[in-house]
Amino acid sequence: MRRRARLFPGRLPGQPISARRIRERLRDPGITRASRVSALDELLRDIPAPVLADLIGCNPAFAAERASGLATDWATYAALRPRIPTARG
C-alpha cells in the first residue's frame, strides 16, 4: 500500500487517492474505461502478470486471469524458455 500512496497521493499525507477520485481525474481528459482496459491488456502482453500486478497494485489472480484470457502466460516469455543446444558440425 505504501507504494501506491507514493505514486497516487491523496489529500492526507501517506494516504493513497481513492479509486473513485482516480476515475474522475481520468474521465475529465477523456480517458475511458475501455481505453484503460486496452492499456492493461497491452501491458499484460509485454509484462508477466505477477510482475505487472505488483507494479500497479492490482490483485495477482485478476492479472493472471486476464492474461490467460489474452492467451499470454509465462510460457510465451523467451527469457524463461530453456535453451536448446545446437549441434555444430
FISE-826846 format. One record per residue (C-alpha): x, y, z. Coordinates in steps of 0.1 Angstrom, whole numbers, padded with zeros to 4 digits, always signed. Layout:
N
XYZ;...
//
This chain:
89
+0000+0000+0000;+0029+0024+0007;+0040+0022-0030;+0005+0032-0041;+0004+0061-0016;+0037+0075-0031;+0025+0071-0067;-0010+0083-0062;-0010+0106-0031;-0043+0116-0016;-0052+0146+0004;-0039+0132+0036;-0002+0126+0040;+0007+0089+0035;-0028+0080+0022;-0034+0070-0014;-0060+0086-0036;-0093+0068-0038;-0102+0047-0068;-0133+0069-0074;-0112+0101-0075;-0087+0085-0099;-0116+0075-0122;-0129+0111-0121;-0094+0125-0129;-0090+0102-0158;-0125+0108-0171;-0120+0146-0173;-0094+0144-0201;-0114+0117-0219;-0096+0085-0207;-0124+0060-0207;-0128+0026-0190;-0123+0010-0225;-0090+0027-0230;-0078+0018-0195;-0087-0019-0201;-0069-0017-0235;-0038-0003-0219;-0039-0031-0192;-0042-0057-0220;-0012-0043-0238;+0009-0043-0206;-0001-0079-0199;+0012-0089-0234;+0046-0073-0225;+0050-0079-0188;+0043-0112-0169;+0011-0109-0149;+0026-0113-0114;+0051-0086-0121;+0025-0062-0135;+0001-0069-0106;+0029-0060-0082;+0038-0028-0101;+0003-0014-0104;-0011-0029-0071;-0039-0050-0085;-0049-0085-0074;-0024-0110-0089;-0053-0135-0095;-0071-0109-0116;-0040-0101-0136;-0033-0138-0142;-0069-0145-0152;-0068-0115-0176;-0035-0127-0191;-0049-0162-0195;-0079-0147-0214;-0055-0129-0237;-0036-0162-0243;-0005-0149-0227;+0013-0168-0199;+0048-0174-0187;+0055-0199-0215;+0054-0171-0240;+0084-0153-0225;+0116-0162-0243;+0138-0154-0213;+0122-0182-0194;+0124-0209-0220;+0153-0234-0217;+0180-0231-0243;+0183-0260-0266;+0219-0267-0275;+0225-0267-0313;+0248-0293-0329;+0276-0276-0348;+0293-0297-0373;
//
